[in-house]
Amino acid sequence: MEESLILSEFDRLVKSGLVLYDDKQEIIEHIDGELKFHFVVTSALAKKPTLQASRLLMEENSELHQSRRDGSDISTGGFEIGDIGSTHFVAANKFCFARPHLMILTSNGHVKQYEPLHENDLQVAWTALTAISRNYAVLYNCGQDGGCSRLHKHMQLMPMPGDSFAAFLDSEDGKEPSVPFHWFYRRFESQHVTPADLTEVYTNLLKEVTRVGKGRSQHADSAPPGAACPHNMILTNRWMIVLPRRQAGINKEAGANAMGMLGYIAVATQNEINNWVRLGLKETLSKLGVSREI
C-alpha cells in the first residue's frame, strides 16, 4: 500500500483506458452563507451508472458477470491492485475524480453496502490510511440513500481536500462551520488507534446517527433485514465523521456522496452546478442529510 506504487498502478490503468480520470478537470467555487462549496467538473463521471442502472447493466451484459467476484455487482477484472489481509482487496475506481481514487472491497461479494461497518472493515481502512504518507480519507456510503451506486460492500480511498467542511477538525482551535445537517464526529486523542478503538468510536457515532435519522430516509419502509440507518462515514488518521442521510439526491443532477456532504461535489457538467445553485446549496444538503436548525 505504498503511495508511489499505488500511483504508478493507477496511472497505468488510466493510460490503458480502463480507468476514467480527467486530468484537466476544473474546480469551481460557490459560497452560500459561511460555507464554501467546491464543484469538481470532470468528464470521467459522464458515464457513471446509478444503482438502478448498474443492476440493469449487470443483468444485460454477460461479460460483466464473468469479470466480477461471486455475489458482487462490481466488475473488478483488470482493476484489482492487491489484497489487504484475507478479508478485503483494493481496486481502482473506474470513474475517478481524484488521483488516485480507489475502492476497498470485501473479498466476499455477498456482503452488502447497506450493512454497517464491522471491526475488520475499520481495521483494513486504518491499515490503508497508516500505510500512505499523504493525507487521505476512507469514505463509506451506506445504503442507497447514502449515495452508493453498487451493492457489494466497499469503501473508497482518496486524498482528503484540505478545505472541506471538515477542515476545522485538523486544528485544535478550528471553528466548526454551521452545516445545515446533523453530523457527529470524534477527534482521535492519540495516533495509536486500535481496531477496537475505531469500532467503539464508529458504533457510538452510528448510535447518534440512528437516533436522529432512523425512519427518515427515502427508502426506510423497504429497507432489507440487517440494514443500518443510511449514512456516510469519513475517516482520516486524525478523526471520524458519521452523518445520517435521507436521500441520495434531490433529482438526477443534485446528489452527493460522503465527500459531497463535506462540500466537495463531483459533477460531469456545468448544468449540474447550475441546478445545485438554483435549488440552493445549503438547502439541498439539508434535504440530502437530516436537517438541523442553524
Sequence and secondary structure as in RCSB ss.txt:
>XXXX:A:sequence
MEESLILSEFDRLVKSGLVLYDDKQEIIEHIDGELKFHFVVTSALAKKPTLQASRLLMEENSELHQSRRDGSDIS
TGGFEIGDIGSTHFVAANKFCFARPHLMILTSNGHVKQYEPLHENDLQVAWTALTAISRNYAVLYNCGQDGGCSR
LHKHMQLMPMPGDSFAAFLDSEDGKEPSVPFHWFYRRFESQHVTPADLTEVYTNLLKEVTRVGKGRSQHADSAPP
GAACPHNMILTNRWMIVLPRRQAGINKEAGANAMGMLGYIAVATQNEINNWVRLGLKETLSKLGVSREI
>XXXX:A:secstr
  HHHHHHHHHHHHHHTSSEE TT EEEEEEETTEEEEEEE GGGTT   HHHHHHHHHH HHHHHTS TT SS 
 TTTEEEEETTTEEEEE SEESSSS EEEEESSTTSBTTS   HHHHHHHHHHHHH SS EEEEEEESGGGT S 
SB EEEEEE  TTSGGGGGGSTT      SB  EEEE S S   HHHHHHHHHHHHHHHHHHHTT STTGGG  T
T    EEEEE SSEEEEEEBS SBSSTTSB  TTGGGTEEEESSHHHHHHHHHH HHHHHHHHBTB   
